[in-house]
């Protein structure tokens, strides 16, 4: 990879193909917060076959969500977000 759309830790709005359960127990279609891209092999300790080979972590600590890269539909770096209750998880 040479030029990345998202720099490590950059705040972004990330939309996913499916709903996911966030640490607060709610169901969401997207997440907003600092994004870190992780290799599956580094995260899992082995290289999965026929599966996602990278994950996106949005947020840090107790608020972080970790989702397979193949489930990401959109990702937009942004410093402003007004919220979308019930649809976008705020992982800041």
N, C-alpha and C positions, 0 to 999 in steps of 0.2 A: 504494500500500500504506500502510495506516495502522498497524495493530497486527500485529506479526510474532510468530509463535510462537518463532522463534529470533532472538536478537540477534546482530549480527555478532561472530564470534569466540567465541560461546558454545559450550561443550562439549556434544555431543549424541551419541546413538546413532542412526545413520541406516541403515535397511534398504532394500535395492534389489530390484527385480523380478527381476533376473538376477544371475548370478555375474559378478565382474569380477576382473581381474588387478591386484594391488597392486604397489607398487614393489619389494617383497621377492620377487616372482615367484609368490606364492601366490594361490590362487583363493578369493574371499570373497563372502558375501552381504550384508554390512553393514560399516560403518566407525564407529569411535568416535574423536572428537577435536573440536577447534575447527572450527566450520562458518562458511564465508563463501559468500554467494550472489553469483554473478557473472552479469551480462547477457551473452548470447551475442554481441551486437553489439560490446560492449566487449572481449570475450575474443578473438573471431575477426576483428574488423575489418569485418564485414558482418553483415546481419541474415538468418539462414537462413529459407527459406520452407518451410512444412510440416514443421518440425522443432522441437526444443526451443529456446525462446527464453531459457532461463536454465540455469545449471549450479550445482552445489553442489561446493565445494572443502572436503574434510574433511582437516584437518591443514595443516602448513606445511612448506615446504622439501622436502627429499628424501623425507619420509614422506607427503606430500600425495597424495590421489587426487582426481580431477576427473571428475564424472559428470553426465550430462544430467539436468535436473530432472524430465523426464517418466519417468525410470526409478526415481525415489524412491517407495518404498511406504510407509514410516513414518519419522518423525523425532521423537525425544523428547529434550528437554533433560535432562541428568542430570550430576551430579558424581561418581557412583559407577558402576563397571562392574567386574564380577568376571572378565570374559573368557569367550569361547566359542571355544576353540582350533579353528582350521580353518574357522570360519564368520564371525567378526567381526574385521576388521583394526583394530589399535590404531594410529591415526595421530597419537598425542600425541608 
